[in-house]
Amino acid sequence: MARHGGSAPPTASGRAAARGRAPKRRGGAGSLLARHWYAWAMVAPVVLVIGLIIGYPLGRGVYLSLTDADEANVERTIGVNHIPATYEFVGLENYTEILSDPVFWERLAWTSVWTVGCVGLTFLLGLTLANMLNRQVRGRSFYRVAMIVPWGIPAFVSVFAWKMLFNENNGILNKVLEGGGVDGVPWLGDPTWAKLAVIAVNVWLGVPFMIVAMLGALQSIPGELYEAAEMDGAGPWQRFRNITLPGISAVSGTVVLLSTIWTFNMFPVIYLLTKGGPEDSTEILVTYAFRLSFVNSPRDFATSAAWGVLILLLLTLFTLVYRRALRRQGEVW
């Protein structure tokens, strides 16, 4: 019997009916867009610009690398005459030819040496100078500004200035050597000296960035750690190895990766200083790809695009391996 003055407990069928009448939550992409329309509106211009600046050229380059496009068969306009494109799809033929060409492996070997040499010297010099500037020394502010000056000068201006310094006949460097009774050095005329010259210029350009990054990392390490280690009898090398290096590992891992990518594709220094010479001894992958597309005759757009795709794949592979190595060391990135 039903209780007087109260309501009967709902039956199973009543509860089912109530659940059926309950409003359903909307789901799917439509509701997500409706709830976060403002965020999507803010992101859309950025995505569009990135797609136009990076996405389209990248996709176009990958497509051209799979064709036989060159100066003679691409779409072009001569006067009032419009000539349509006649290049054809050739698949992976360009990649097969490049990977079987000794020139690619020679350029890759020198590019690797160039990158490792520049990044290694830049990191060591930047860390050393940052340690010096992190101490309380007289004139520290002036030294900090002076060491950052090369970073503020446009790269092409710096390269042209160094090219004048390296001039074999009238350069300041050879004038100083000759004044000391030493024969002038063919800085840009000898393959070995030219390689050392381009590395020196790129290190000079890259050290300021490394100083700023390492100085910021050093200043984030609590000073109490050094005081405690010194009280425990730890020497300078022990403090550097056990406190400084672990303290800057996260920042150093990131800046080394960025410096590697920049140096691997450092077109201005090589091209403006030596144009890949002498005897193509300083030609790296990116300058050779540029030469194929804009200097050689006929201009080979397909092969140049294939070189560019291979450069991208090499850097992507390096980034993945580097990231995995950092994760194994406990650095989250």
BADREN-896355 format. One record per atom (N, C-alpha, C): residue in three letters; x, y, z. Coordinates in steps of 0.1 Angstrom, whole numbers, padded with zeros to 4 digits, always signed. Example, Ala and Ser with C-alpha at 12.3 -4.5 7.8 and 13.67 -1.06 7.14 Angstrom:
BEGIN
ala+0132-0057+0078/ala+0123-0045+0078/ala+0132-0033+0078/ser+0128-0022+0071/ser+0137-0011+0071/ser+0129+0000+0079/
This chain:
BEGIN
met+0008-0012+0000/met+0000+0000+0000/met+0009+0012+0000/ala+0003+0023-0006/ala+0011+0035-0007/ala+0009+0042+0007/arg+0020+0049+0011/arg+0020+0056+0023/arg+0013+0069+0022/his+0005+0072+0033/his-0003+0085+0033/his+0007+0097+0035/gly+0004+0107+0028/gly+0012+0120+0030/gly+0025+0119+0023/gly+0028+0109+0014/gly+0041+0109+0007/gly+0039+0104-0007/ser+0049+0102-0013/ser+0049+0097-0027/ser+0055+0083-0028/ala+0049+0076-0037/ala+0054+0062-0038/ala+0068+0062-0044/pro+0076+0052-0040/pro+0090+0051-0046/pro+0089+0048-0061/pro+0097+0054-0069/pro+0097+0052-0083/pro+0100+0038-0087/thr+0093+0033-0096/thr+0095+0019-0101/thr+0106+0019-0111/ala+0110+0007-0115/ala+0121+0006-0125/ala+0118+0012-0138/ser+0105+0010-0142/ser+0100+0016-0155/ser+0100+0031-0154/gly+0096+0036-0141/gly+0096+0051-0140/gly+0110+0057-0140/arg+0120+0050-0134/arg+0134+0055-0135/arg+0139+0055-0149/ala+0136+0045-0157/ala+0140+0044-0171/ala+0134+0056-0179/ala+0121+0059-0176/ala+0114+0069-0183/ala+0121+0083-0180/ala+0124+0084-0167/ala+0131+0097-0163/ala+0144+0099-0169/arg+0151+0088-0170/arg+0164+0089-0177/arg+0163+0092-0191/gly+0152+0087-0197/gly+0150+0089-0212/gly+0146+0104-0214/arg+0140+0110-0204/arg+0136+0124-0206/arg+0147+0134-0202/ala+0158+0129-0196/ala+0169+0138-0192/ala+0176+0144-0204/pro+0180+0156-0204/pro+0186+0162-0215/pro+0200+0156-0218/lys+0202+0154-0230/lys+0215+0148-0234/lys+0226+0158-0237/arg+0238+0155-0233/arg+0249+0164-0235/arg+0253+0164-0250/arg+0256+0175-0255/arg+0260+0176-0269/arg+0275+0173-0269/gly+0279+0166-0279/gly+0293+0163-0281/gly+0297+0164-0295/gly+0310+0162-0298/gly+0315+0163-0312/gly+0322+0176-0314/ala+0327+0177-0327/ala+0335+0188-0331/ala+0327+0201-0330/gly+0314+0200-0334/gly+0305+0212-0334/gly+0304+0219-0320/ser+0302+0211-0310/ser+0301+0216-0297/ser+0314+0222-0292/leu+0325+0215-0295/leu+0338+0220-0291/leu+0341+0233-0298/leu+0337+0235-0311/leu+0339+0248-0317/leu+0331+0258-0312/ala+0318+0255-0308/ala+0309+0265-0302/ala+0314+0269-0288/arg+0320+0261-0281/arg+0324+0264-0267/arg+0337+0273-0267/his+0346+0270-0277/his+0359+0276-0277/his+0361+0284-0290/trp+0350+0290-0295/trp+0351+0298-0308/trp+0361+0309-0307/tyr+0362+0316-0295/tyr+0371+0327-0294/tyr+0386+0323-0296/ala+0389+0311-0289/ala+0403+0306-0290/ala+0406+0302-0305/trp+0396+0296-0311/trp+0398+0292-0325/trp+0400+0304-0334/ala+0393+0315-0331/ala+0394+0327-0339/ala+0407+0333-0337/met+0413+0332-0325/met+0426+0338-0323/met+0437+0330-0330/val+0435+0317-0330/val+0446+0308-0335/val+0445+0307-0350/ala+0433+0309-0356/ala+0432+0307-0371/ala+0441+0316-0379/pro+0443+0329-0376/pro+0452+0337-0384/pro+0467+0331-0384/val+0471+0327-0372/val+0484+0322-0371/val+0486+0309-0379/val+0476+0300-0378/val+0477+0288-0386/val+0477+0290-0400/leu+0469+0300-0405/leu+0468+0304-0419/leu+0482+0309-0424/val+0487+0318-0416/val+0500+0324-0420/val+0511+0313-0420/ile+0512+0305-0410/ile+0522+0294-0410/ile+0519+0284-0422/gly+0507+0282-0425/gly+0504+0273-0436/gly+0508+0279-0449/leu+0507+0292-0451/leu+0511+0299-0463/leu+0526+0300-0464/ile+0532+0303-0453/ile+0547+0306-0453/ile+0555+0293-0453/ile+0550+0283-0445/ile+0558+0271-0444/ile+0552+0259-0451/gly+0539+0257-0448/gly+0532+0245-0453/gly+0532+0244-0469/tyr+0528+0255-0475/tyr+0527+0255-0490/tyr+0541+0253-0496/pro+0551+0261-0493/pro+0565+0259-0499/pro+0570+0245-0496/leu+0567+0239-0484/leu+0572+0226-0481/leu+0565+0216-0489/gly+0552+0217-0490/gly+0545+0207-0499/gly+0549+0208-0513/arg+0551+0221-0518/arg+0555+0223-0532/arg+0569+0217-0534/gly+0578+0219-0525/gly+0591+0213-0526/gly+0591+0198-0527/val+0583+0192-0518/val+0583+0177-0518/val+0577+0172-0532/tyr+0567+0179-0537/tyr+0561+0175-0550/tyr+0572+0177-0561/leu+0579+0188-0561/leu+0589+0190-0572/leu+0600+0180-0571/ser+0603+0176-0559/ser+0614+0166-0557/ser+0610+0152-0564/leu+0598+0150-0566/leu+0593+0138-0572/leu+0591+0139-0587/thr+0596+0151-0593/thr+0594+0153-0607/thr+0608+0155-0614/asp+0608+0159-0627/asp+0620+0162-0634/asp+0620+0177-0638/ala+0614+0185-0629/ala+0613+0200-0632/ala+0627+0206-0633/asp+0629+0214-0643/asp+0641+0222-0645/asp+0637+0235-0652/glu+0647+0242-0655/glu+0645+0256-0661/glu+0638+0255-0675/ala+0639+0244-0681/ala+0634+0243-0695/ala+0620+0238-0696/asn+0615+0232-0685/asn+0601+0226-0686/asn+0591+0231-0676/val+0595+0241-0668/val+0585+0246-0659/val+0576+0257-0665/glu+0566+0260-0659/glu+0557+0270-0664/glu+0563+0284-0664/arg+0563+0292-0675/arg+0569+0304-0675/arg+0563+0313-0686/thr+0566+0326-0685/thr+0560+0336-0694/thr+0572+0344-0701/ile+0572+0343-0714/ile+0583+0351-0721/ile+0576+0361-0730/gly+0577+0373-0726/gly+0570+0384-0733/gly+0555+0382-0731/val+0548+0381-0743/val+0533+0379-0742/val+0530+0364-0743/asn+0540+0355-0745/asn+0537+0341-0746/asn+0538+0334-0733/his+0528+0326-0730/his+0527+0318-0718/his+0530+0304-0722/ile+0541+0298-0716/ile+0545+0284-0719/ile+0541+0275-0707/pro+0532+0266-0709/pro+0528+0257-0698/pro+0539+0248-0693/ala+0537+0242-0681/ala+0547+0233-0676/ala+0546+0219-0683/thr+0558+0213-0686/thr+0558+0200-0692/thr+0566+0190-0684/tyr+0570+0193-0672/tyr+0577+0183-0664/tyr+0568+0172-0660/glu+0574+0160-0657/glu+0567+0148-0654/glu+0570+0142-0641/phe+0562+0134-0636/phe+0564+0127-0623/phe+0573+0116-0625/val+0584+0115-0617/val+0594+0105-0618/val+0596+0097-0605/gly+0588+0099-0595/gly+0589+0092-0583/gly+0601+0095-0575/leu+0608+0084-0570/leu+0620+0086-0562/leu+0633+0086-0570/glu+0632+0088-0582/glu+0644+0087-0591/glu+0655+0098-0587/asn+0650+0110-0583/asn+0660+0120-0579/asn+0667+0116-0566/tyr+0660+0110-0557/tyr+0666+0106-0544/tyr+0676+0094-0546/thr+0672+0085-0555/thr+0682+0074-0558/thr+0695+0080-0564/glu+0693+0089-0573/glu+0706+0095-0580/glu+0714+0102-0569/ile+0707+0110-0561/ile+0715+0118-0551/ile+0722+0108-0541/leu+0715+0098-0536/leu+0722+0089-0526/leu+0732+0081-0532/ser+0732+0079-0545/ser+0743+0071-0552/ser+0754+0080-0557/asp+0753+0093-0555/asp+0763+0103-0560/asp+0773+0105-0548/pro+0786+0103-0551/pro+0796+0106-0541/pro+0796+0121-0536/val+0791+0130-0544/val+0791+0144-0541/val+0782+0146-0528/phe+0771+0139-0528/phe+0762+0141-0516/phe+0769+0136-0503/trp+0776+0125-0503/trp+0783+0120-0491/trp+0795+0129-0488/glu+0802+0135-0498/glu+0813+0144-0494/glu+0807+0156-0488/arg+0796+0162-0493/arg+0790+0174-0487/arg+0785+0171-0474/leu+0779+0159-0472/leu+0774+0155-0459/leu+0785+0154-0448/ala+0796+0148-0452/ala+0807+0147-0443/ala+0812+0160-0438/trp+0814+0169-0448/trp+0819+0183-0444/trp+0809+0190-0436/thr+0796+0189-0440/thr+0786+0196-0432/thr+0785+0191-0418/ser+0787+0178-0416/ser+0788+0173-0402/ser+0800+0178-0394/val+0811+0178-0401/val+0823+0183-0394/val+0821+0198-0391/trp+0816+0205-0400/trp+0814+0220-0399/trp+0804+0222-0387/thr+0793+0214-0386/thr+0783+0216-0376/thr+0789+0212-0362/val+0795+0201-0361/val+0801+0196-0348/val+0812+0206-0344/gly+0820+0210-0353/gly+0831+0220-0349/gly+0826+0233-0344/cys+0816+0239-0351/cys+0810+0252-0348/cys+0803+0251-0335/val+0794+0241-0333/val+0786+0240-0321/val+0794+0237-0309/gly+0804+0228-0311/gly+0813+0224-0300/gly+0821+0236-0295/leu+0827+0244-0304/leu+0835+0255-0300/leu+0826+0266-0294/thr+0814+0268-0300/thr+0805+0279-0296/thr+0801+0276-0281/phe+0797+0263-0279/phe+0793+0259-0265/phe+0804+0261-0255/leu+0816+0256-0258/leu+0826+0257-0248/leu+0830+0272-0246/leu+0831+0280-0256/leu+0835+0294-0254/leu+0823+0301-0247/gly+0811+0299-0251/gly+0800+0305-0244/gly+0798+0302-0230/leu+0800+0289-0226/leu+0800+0285-0212/leu+0811+0291-0204/thr+0823+0291-0210/thr+0835+0297-0203/thr+0833+0311-0200/leu+0829+0319-0210/leu+0827+0333-0209/leu+0815+0336-0199/ala+0805+0328-0200/ala+0793+0330-0191/ala+0797+0328-0177/asn+0806+0318-0174/asn+0811+0316-0160/asn+0819+0328-0156/met+0827+0334-0164/met+0834+0345-0161/met+0825+0357-0158/leu+0815+0359-0166/leu+0806+0371-0164/leu+0796+0369-0153/asn+0795+0356-0148/asn+0786+0354-0137/asn+0792+0357-0123/arg+0805+0361-0124/arg+0812+0364-0111/arg+0811+0379-0109/gln+0814+0383-0097/gln+0814+0397-0093/gln+0828+0403-0097/val+0829+0408-0109/val+0842+0414-0113/val+0839+0429-0117/arg+0849+0437-0117/arg+0848+0451-0120/arg+0845+0452-0135/gly+0836+0460-0139/gly+0832+0462-0153/gly+0824+0451-0159/arg+0817+0443-0151/arg+0810+0432-0156/arg+0799+0436-0166/ser+0792+0447-0163/ser+0781+0451-0172/ser+0787+0455-0186/phe+0798+0462-0186/phe+0804+0465-0199/phe+0808+0453-0207/tyr+0814+0443-0200/tyr+0818+0431-0207/tyr+0806+0424-0212/arg+0796+0423-0205/arg+0784+0417-0209/arg+0778+0423-0222/val+0778+0436-0222/val+0773+0443-0234/val+0782+0441-0246/ala+0795+0442-0243/ala+0805+0441-0254/ala+0805+0427-0261/met+0803+0417-0253/met+0802+0403-0259/met+0789+0400-0266/ile+0779+0408-0264/ile+0766+0406-0271/ile+0766+0414-0284/val+0775+0424-0285/val+0775+0432-0297/val+0774+0425-0310/pro+0783+0414-0312/pro+0782+0407-0325/pro+0769+0401-0328/trp+0761+0398-0318/trp+0748+0393-0320/trp+0738+0403-0326/gly+0741+0416-0323/gly+0732+0427-0328/gly+0735+0432-0342/ile+0747+0428-0347/ile+0751+0432-0360/ile+0745+0422-0370/pro+0739+0427-0381/pro+0734+0417-0391/pro+0745+0408-0396/ala+0741+0396-0399/ala+0751+0385-0402/ala+0758+0389-0415/phe+0752+0394-0425/phe+0759+0397-0438/phe+0769+0408-0436/val+0766+0418-0427/val+0776+0428-0424/val+0788+0422-0417/ser+0786+0414-0408/ser+0797+0408-0401/ser+0806+0399-0411/val+0799+0392-0419/val+0806+0383-0429/val+0815+0391-0438/phe+0809+0402-0443/phe+0817+0411-0452/phe+0829+0417-0445/ala+0827+0421-0432/ala+0838+0426-0425/ala+0849+0416-0423/trp+0845+0404-0420/trp+0855+0393-0419/trp+0862+0390-0432/lys+0854+0391-0443/lys+0860+0389-0456/lys+0871+0399-0459/met+0869+0411-0455/met+0880+0421-0457/met+0892+0418-0448/leu+0889+0413-0436/leu+0900+0409-0427/leu+0908+0397-0433/phe+0901+0388-0440/phe+0908+0376-0445/phe+0914+0379-0459/asn+0913+0391-0464/asn+0919+0393-0477/asn+0934+0390-0477/glu+0938+0382-0487/glu+0952+0377-0487/glu+0962+0388-0490/asn+0958+0398-0498/asn+0968+0409-0501/asn+0967+0421-0492/asn+0955+0425-0489/asn+0953+0438-0482/asn+0946+0436-0468/gly+0944+0424-0464/gly+0937+0422-0452/gly+0945+0425-0439/ile+0938+0429-0429/ile+0945+0433-0417/ile+0953+0421-0410/leu+0947+0410-0411/leu+0953+0398-0404/leu+0967+0395-0411/asn+0967+0395-0424/asn+0980+0393-0431/asn+0990+0404-0429/lys+0985+0416-0428/lys+0994+0428-0425/lys+1000+0426-0412/val+0993+0422-0402/val+0998+0420-0388/val+1009+0408-0389/leu+1006+0398-0396/leu+1015+0387-0397/leu+1028+0391-0404/glu+1027+0398-0415/glu+1038+0403-0422/glu+1046+0413-0414/gly+1040+0421-0406/gly+1047+0430-0397/gly+1055+0422-0387/gly+1051+0410-0383/gly+1058+0402-0374/gly+1068+0393-0380/gly+1070+0394-0393/gly+1080+0386-0400/gly+1074+0372-0405/val+1061+0371-0405/val+1055+0358-0409/val+1048+0360-0422/asp+1049+0350-0431/asp+1043+0351-0444/asp+1028+0351-0443/gly+1022+0358-0452/gly+1007+0359-0452/gly+1001+0346-0454/val+0989+0344-0449/val+0982+0331-0450/val+0971+0333-0461/pro+0969+0323-0470/pro+0958+0323-0479/pro+0945+0319-0473/trp+0939+0328-0465/trp+0928+0324-0457/trp+0917+0318-0465/leu+0913+0325-0476/leu+0902+0320-0484/leu+0906+0314-0497/gly+0919+0312-0499/gly+0924+0306-0511/gly+0929+0292-0510/asp+0930+0287-0498/asp+0935+0273-0495/asp+0923+0266-0488/pro+0920+0253-0493/pro+0909+0246-0487/pro+0909+0245-0472/thr+0921+0241-0467/thr+0922+0239-0452/thr+0920+0252-0445/trp+0927+0263-0449/trp+0925+0276-0442/trp+0911+0281-0444/ala+0905+0279-0456/ala+0891+0284-0458/ala+0881+0277-0448/lys+0883+0264-0446/lys+0875+0257-0436/lys+0876+0263-0422/leu+0888+0265-0418/leu+0891+0271-0405/leu+0885+0285-0404/ala+0886+0293-0415/ala+0881+0306-0416/ala+0866+0307-0414/val+0858+0298-0421/val+0844+0299-0420/val+0839+0294-0406/ile+0846+0284-0401/ile+0843+0280-0387/ile+0845+0291-0377/ala+0856+0298-0378/ala+0859+0309-0369/ala+0849+0320-0370/val+0844+0324-0382/val+0834+0334-0383/val+0821+0330-0377/asn+0817+0317-0380/asn+0804+0313-0375/asn+0805+0311-0359/val+0816+0307-0354/val+0817+0307-0339/val+0816+0321-0334/trp+0823+0331-0340/trp+0822+0345-0336/trp+0808+0350-0336/leu+0800+0346-0346/leu+0786+0350-0346/leu+0777+0343-0336/gly+0781+0330-0333/gly+0772+0322-0324/gly+0775+0323-0309/val+0787+0328-0305/val+0790+0328-0291/val+0781+0338-0283/pro+0778+0350-0288/pro+0769+0358-0280/pro+0756+0351-0276/phe+0749+0344-0285/phe+0737+0337-0281/phe+0740+0327-0271/met+0751+0320-0272/met+0754+0310-0262/met+0757+0316-0248/ile+0763+0327-0249/ile+0766+0334-0236/ile+0754+0338-0229/val+0744+0344-0236/val+0732+0349-0230/val+0724+0337-0224/ala+0723+0326-0232/ala+0716+0314-0227/ala+0723+0308-0215/met+0736+0306-0216/met+0743+0300-0204/met+0743+0309-0192/leu+0744+0322-0194/leu+0744+0331-0183/leu+0730+0331-0176/gly+0720+0330-0183/gly+0706+0328-0177/gly+0705+0315-0169/ala+0711+0304-0175/ala+0710+0292-0168/ala+0719+0292-0155/leu+0730+0298-0156/leu+0739+0299-0144/leu+0732+0307-0133/gln+0726+0318-0136/gln+0720+0326-0126/gln+0707+0319-0120/ser+0702+0309-0126/ser+0691+0302-0120/ser+0695+0292-0110/ile+0708+0289-0109/ile+0713+0279-0099/ile+0714+0286-0086/pro+0708+0281-0075/pro+0708+0287-0062/pro+0723+0288-0057/gly+0726+0300-0052/gly+0740+0301-0047/gly+0743+0293-0034/glu+0732+0289-0027/glu+0734+0281-0015/glu+0740+0268-0018/leu+0738+0263-0030/leu+0744+0250-0033/leu+0759+0251-0034/tyr+0764+0262-0040/tyr+0779+0264-0041/tyr+0785+0266-0027/glu+0777+0274-0018/glu+0782+0276-0005/glu+0783+0264+0003/ala+0773+0255+0002/ala+0773+0242+0010/ala+0784+0233+0004/ala+0786+0233-0009/ala+0797+0224-0014/ala+0810+0229-0010/glu+0812+0242-0010/glu+0825+0248-0006/glu+0828+0245+0009/met+0818+0246+0017/met+0819+0243+0031/met+0823+0228+0033/asp+0818+0219+0024/asp+0821+0205+0025/asp+0835+0202+0019/gly+0842+0212+0014/gly+0855+0209+0009/gly+0856+0206-0006/ala+0845+0209-0013/ala+0845+0206-0028/ala+0853+0217-0035/gly+0862+0212-0044/gly+0870+0222-0051/gly+0863+0228-0063/pro+0869+0237-0070/pro+0862+0244-0082/pro+0857+0234-0092/trp+0866+0224-0096/trp+0862+0214-0106/trp+0850+0205-0101/gln+0850+0201-0088/gln+0840+0193-0083/gln+0827+0201-0082/arg+0827+0214-0079/arg+0815+0222-0079/arg+0810+0224-0093/phe+0819+0225-0103/phe+0815+0227-0117/phe+0808+0214-0122/arg+0814+0203-0119/arg+0809+0190-0124/arg+0796+0186-0117/asn+0795+0188-0104/asn+0784+0183-0097/asn+0772+0193-0095/ile+0775+0206-0097/ile+0764+0216-0095/ile+0762+0223-0108/thr+0772+0228-0114/thr+0770+0237-0126/thr+0764+0229-0137/leu+0771+0218-0141/leu+0767+0211-0153/leu+0753+0205-0151/pro+0749+0199-0140/pro+0735+0194-0138/pro+0725+0206-0138/gly+0729+0217-0133/gly+0720+0229-0132/gly+0717+0235-0145/ile+0726+0234-0155/ile+0724+0240-0168/ile+0721+0230-0179/ser+0719+0217-0175/ser+0717+0207-0185/ser+0704+0209-0193/ala+0693+0214-0187/ala+0681+0216-0194/ala+0682+0226-0205/val+0688+0238-0201/val+0690+0249-0210/val+0700+0245-0221/ser+0711+0239-0217/ser+0722+0236-0226/ser+0717+0226-0237/gly+0709+0216-0232/gly+0703+0207-0242/gly+0695+0213-0253/thr+0687+0223-0249/thr+0679+0230-0259/thr+0687+0239-0268/val+0697+0247-0262/val+0704+0256-0271/val+0714+0248-0280/val+0719+0237-0276/val+0727+0229-0285/val+0719+0224-0296/leu+0707+0220-0294/leu+0698+0215-0305/leu+0696+0227-0315/leu+0692+0238-0309/leu+0689+0250-0318/leu+0701+0254-0326/ser+0713+0254-0319/ser+0725+0258-0326/ser+0729+0248-0337/thr+0726+0235-0334/thr+0729+0225-0344/thr+0721+0227-0357/ile+0708+0229-0355/ile+0699+0232-0366/ile+0703+0244-0374/trp+0706+0255-0367/trp+0710+0267-0374/trp+0723+0266-0381/thr+0733+0259-0375/thr+0746+0258-0381/thr+0745+0248-0393/phe+0737+0238-0392/phe+0736+0228-0403/phe+0730+0235-0416/asn+0722+0246-0414/asn+0716+0253-0425/asn+0722+0267-0426/met+0734+0270-0421/met+0740+0283-0421/met+0744+0287-0435/phe+0735+0292-0442/phe+0738+0296-0456/phe+0746+0309-0457/pro+0743+0320-0450/pro+0750+0333-0452/pro+0765+0332-0450/val+0770+0325-0440/val+0784+0325-0437/val+0792+0319-0448/ile+0787+0307-0452/ile+0795+0300-0463/ile+0794+0307-0476/tyr+0782+0311-0480/tyr+0780+0316-0493/tyr+0786+0330-0495/leu+0785+0339-0485/leu+0790+0352-0486/leu+0805+0353-0484/leu+0810+0343-0476/leu+0825+0343-0474/leu+0833+0336-0484/thr+0829+0324-0489/thr+0837+0317-0498/thr+0829+0312-0510/lys+0815+0313-0510/lys+0807+0308-0520/lys+0809+0293-0523/gly+0813+0286-0512/gly+0816+0272-0513/gly+0830+0268-0517/gly+0838+0278-0521/gly+0851+0275-0525/gly+0861+0275-0514/pro+0874+0274-0517/pro+0879+0271-0530/pro+0878+0256-0534/glu+0875+0254-0547/glu+0874+0240-0552/glu+0862+0233-0544/asp+0852+0240-0541/asp+0840+0234-0534/asp+0844+0228-0521/ser+0855+0232-0515/ser+0859+0226-0502/ser+0850+0230-0490/thr+0844+0242-0491/thr+0835+0246-0480/thr+0821+0245-0483/glu+0817+0238-0494/glu+0803+0237-0498/glu+0796+0228-0488/ile+0785+0233-0482/ile+0777+0224-0473/ile+0764+0221-0481/leu+0756+0212-0475/leu+0744+0207-0482/leu+0735+0218-0487/val+0732+0228-0478/val+0722+0239-0482/val+0728+0248-0493/thr+0741+0251-0493/thr+0746+0259-0503/thr+0747+0252-0516/tyr+0749+0239-0516/tyr+0749+0231-0529/tyr+0735+0230-0534/ala+0725+0229-0526/ala+0711+0229-0531/ala+0707+0242-0537/phe+0712+0253-0531/phe+0710+0266-0537/phe+0717+0268-0550/arg+0729+0262-0551/arg+0736+0263-0564/arg+0729+0256-0575/leu+0723+0244-0572/leu+0716+0237-0582/leu+0704+0244-0587/ser+0697+0252-0578/ser+0685+0258-0582/ser+0686+0272-0588/phe+0697+0279-0584/phe+0698+0293-0588/phe+0711+0297-0595/val+0721+0289-0595/val+0734+0293-0600/val+0737+0285-0613/asn+0736+0271-0612/asn+0740+0263-0623/asn+0730+0265-0635/ser+0735+0262-0646/ser+0727+0263-0658/ser+0728+0250-0666/pro+0716+0244-0669/pro+0703+0248-0665/pro+0700+0246-0651/arg+0691+0254-0645/arg+0687+0253-0631/arg+0679+0241-0629/asp+0683+0233-0620/asp+0676+0220-0617/asp+0668+0221-0605/phe+0655+0224-0606/phe+0646+0226-0595/phe+0643+0213-0588/ala+0641+0203-0595/ala+0637+0190-0589/ala+0648+0184-0580/thr+0660+0184-0585/thr+0671+0179-0577/thr+0674+0188-0565/ser+0673+0201-0567/ser+0675+0210-0556/ser+0665+0207-0545/ala+0652+0205-0549/ala+0641+0203-0539/ala+0644+0189-0532/ala+0649+0180-0539/ala+0652+0167-0533/ala+0663+0168-0523/trp+0673+0176-0526/trp+0683+0179-0516/trp+0677+0186-0503/gly+0668+0195-0506/gly+0662+0202-0494/gly+0654+0192-0486/val+0647+0183-0492/val+0639+0173-0484/val+0648+0164-0476/leu+0659+0160-0482/leu+0669+0152-0475/leu+0675+0159-0463/ile+0677+0172-0465/ile+0682+0180-0453/ile+0672+0180-0442/leu+0659+0182-0446/leu+0649+0182-0436/leu+0648+0169-0429/leu+0649+0158-0436/leu+0648+0144-0430/leu+0660+0142-0421/leu+0672+0146-0425/leu+0684+0145-0416/leu+0682+0152-0403/leu+0677+0165-0404/leu+0676+0172-0392/leu+0664+0167-0383/thr+0654+0162-0389/thr+0643+0155-0382/thr+0648+0143-0374/leu+0656+0135-0381/leu+0661+0123-0375/leu+0670+0126-0364/phe+0679+0136-0366/phe+0688+0141-0355/phe+0680+0146-0343/thr+0669+0153-0345/thr+0661+0158-0334/thr+0655+0147-0326/leu+0649+0137-0333/leu+0643+0126-0326/leu+0653+0118-0318/val+0665+0115-0324/val+0675+0108-0316/val+0680+0116-0304/tyr+0682+0129-0307/tyr+0687+0138-0296/tyr+0676+0139-0285/arg+0664+0140-0288/arg+0653+0141-0278/arg+0653+0128-0270/arg+0654+0116-0277/arg+0654+0104-0270/arg+0666+0103-0260/ala+0677+0108-0264/ala+0689+0108-0255/ala+0687+0116-0243/leu+0680+0128-0245/leu+0677+0137-0234/leu+0668+0130-0224/arg+0658+0123-0229/arg+0648+0116-0221/arg+0655+0105-0213/arg+0664+0098-0219/arg+0672+0088-0211/arg+0680+0094-0200/gln+0684+0106-0202/gln+0692+0113-0191/gln+0683+0119-0181/gly+0670+0118-0183/gly+0660+0124-0173/gly+0656+0138-0176/glu+0660+0143-0188/glu+0656+0157-0191/glu+0643+0156-0199/val+0633+0162-0194/val+0620+0162-0201/val+0620+0174-0211/trp+0617+0170-0223/trp+0617+0180-0234/trp+0608+0176-0245/
